[in-house]
Each structure stands twice: as C-alpha cells, then as structure tokens.
Amino acid sequence: MTDELRNFLELNLPKVKEGKKAKFRVGVMEPKVGSHITEATGIPCESNDYIQELLRAVRLHFDQFVEQLKPSDLEKAQLGLGHSYSRAKVKFNVNRVDNMVIQAIFLLDTLDKDVNSFSMRVREWYGWHFPELVKIVNDNYLYAKLAKFVVNKSDLSEKDVPALADLIGDEDKAKEIVEAAKASMGQDLSPVDLINVQQFAQRVMNLSEYRKNLYEYLVTKMNDIAPNLTSLIGEMVGARLISHAGSLSNLAKCPASTLQILGAEKALFRALKTRGNTPKYGLIFHSSFIGRASTKNKGRMARYLANKCSIASRIDCYSDMSSSIFGEKLREQVEERLDFYDKGVAPRKNLDVMKAAIEGMADAVSEEDKENGGTSAKKSKKKKSKSEADGDAMDLDKPANTAAAEAEPETGKKKKKKKHKLEEPQDQEIAANGDAEQDETPKKKKKKNRDAAESVEPKTATEGKKKKKKSKTEADD
C-alpha cells in the first residue's frame, strides 16, 4: 500500500475511534486490495457485485461528478496511462532484448526464400544464353558471380581461365566452362538484355552477402541473450524456439513437454481429434542430436533434449551472469545419453555434472575478480586510508566526558589492560634506580610512582578518582 493512498483515505474518510465499529464502508473493486487496506489502516472495505456496478456507473459518468473536468482531459489521461504502461513493458536490458532475435530469424527465413527464387530466375534467364553453365556450377551464389563475370559467352577465351579459377576455386572447372562456352547451344542475347541479366545477378549477390552478415549478427546476438541454449542446441534452432514462444521469458515458462512439440501444434491437435499418435518432436527435430539418434530412439532423445533445453532457457532468462558453462555441460550430457542409447555406455549422474558446472562458474568469477583486482585493490586501500584518517579525526574531536562515558559500560578487560600498561613503566623505573630507592621512605616512592604514571599517559576524570582512592587506602594501611 502506497503512502499516497494511505494519506488520501485518512484525509477524506472520518476517523474511527478505537474499540468502536465504523459507521461507513469503502467500496473497492478488487477484494484483495480491500482486505489489504483493512489490514493496513483498519478501514472497513466491501467488494461485491453491487459495488462493481456502482463503480462502473462512476467511471461512465465521471466527467459529470467533477466540475472542471472535460471529456478531452479524460482521453489525455487514458492516453498517458497507455503510454506509461507500454514504456514500462518495453524497458528492459538493451543487450538482452530478444525482439531483435525474433525479427532477425524471420528476416533470415524470408531472405532464404527470396534468394532461392531469385537465383532460380537468374538460372532460367541466363540459361537461354549459356545453358551448359547450370550443369557445371550447382551453387546459386557462384552461378550469379559467373553470370556477372562472363556476361557474353562468345568473349570467353583461354586467357580468362585464371580469373575464373579465382572465382570458383577450381582450375579444372574453369577450363570446362571455357570449353563449354565455345561449343554452347544457347542463343545470343542483345547487349541490353545482357546488361539486365548482369544487374539482376549483382542484386542476387548482394542479397546473399547480406544474408551472411545477418546470420553472423544472429549468432552474436544469440550468444549475448541465450548463451547456454545456443551452446546446447545451436543458434538457428534456439532462435526459432524463442521466436515461436514469443520471447525468452515465455520459453523459460514452458514445461519440457510443451517445448518438445513446439512447432507441431497442427499435428498435435489433429492427433487429439482423430485419437491417433501425438507427435514426438517439433522444432527440436532440426537439431543434430535427433538426426544422429536411431529410429527407435528418436522419441526418447527428443524428450531428453527438450528437458535440457528447458533448463538452459531458464538459466539464460533468470541468471545475472551470461556464461555458456551450463550449456556446454548439458550438451555433454546429451552426447553421453546418445552414446548410452547406441553403445550402452553409462552416462554420468546429473548431480556430478551440475557440481562441475558450478565449480566452473566459480572459477570464471574468480578469474574476473583477479583481472579487476589491481584497480579494485588500489581503490580499497584508498578507502581504508580515508576511513582511518576520518576515524582519527573523530577521536580527537570527542570531548573527555564522552570518552569516559563510553569507557564505563565496557567490560573489565580493557580496564585491566590499561592498568598493566601503567604498571610496566613503573616497574622499569624502580629497577633502574635500584639501590638509590632503598634509602628513601615509602611515602616518596608513592609520590614518584604517581608522577611516572601521570607522565606516561593522560588519564580521564574517572580513572584519576579511582587512583586517588587507592592511594588513600594504601596510605591508611
């Protein structure tokens, strides 16, 4: 309960005397809020259908109850509330925003489709001029490069073989292209058509290069946002899981059984409708672990992998340190389980693996502390010296009375220590003077002892009184 709400209720409601029941009740929409107000302030609250209907009417005719309020003011207030709510939902750590991963994986999928369709268009278009090149070069990006380089097949000769070999990376293929150009069955194209084909091939090359850059961006982003999930299952599959769930926090909230069939919802509902077999895997199927497992163990492997992916996503979502140590250990566990299904090798226990992961995290933290140790040690030394200087200054400023007052409630140990300190120099002086002191009277010895004690350390008022009392008792004896 906020202070503003408490002050508002106390100012606008009549005060209830202790031991008496209130003659009023406060209508509240939410029952839990009402019970909390009653516990905190003692104001009786009520929440039922009648109250909710009244509050609905108040909201509807609110501008009529307040004199200087216009409908436009209400609209502005609602808009401001909407903006502040949206701003609070969007404000997260900039480095760990998973929206960028979702957009990147969607764009990567559309780029793959576009590059494939455009490459087929280049092959078809340039195939009218040089049809033999399709069989020699299978890669779409290389084909677009060659179409831009060759342009007119009749201009190719033996002197172009080194340049073609640099493009393809194979000298035999370069010679084959030159020989095929000489005996090509394709039709001749006009210079304008060849220029258009060349420009279109350049666009396809640009798109494929941008696709490579986007993939690198996705890899770095996934290593920042979900390092454990990335090291366990890979960047592409991890990004698809996050985008399908909606966010990393949604994926972390999913149980392992839901994560296992994420992406196979149609098959699941079809199976439930027709009472058939439910699917064993969804997006997880694209992982290399499922492909490496035998046919009878694919379902088991998918279930085990979904379990580990659920753990990794939760660690990534809720941990403060971004480290891939847990993901690497979980990947080792999946590898061991795969060997267990294929060869029968017993895997390690989960407890031992998690202990090793925690130790690795502790080592990583200690290494970071060592790296930052030089600067932090200097800062700590400076802070200590400053605090000591401040402490000494405070001790000097304190008056004698406060020192005496603080010394009284202390235990008897400190007082004994002070007495021992006073007695040690007395004994030393007695031993040094030796024979000279033997002739003197006991009264003179007491006087000398008093002078020596006073010269060694200044005493507080209370200690001085105690010493005087002791000396009087000794003189009486």
Disulfide bonds with the S-S distance in Angstrom:
none
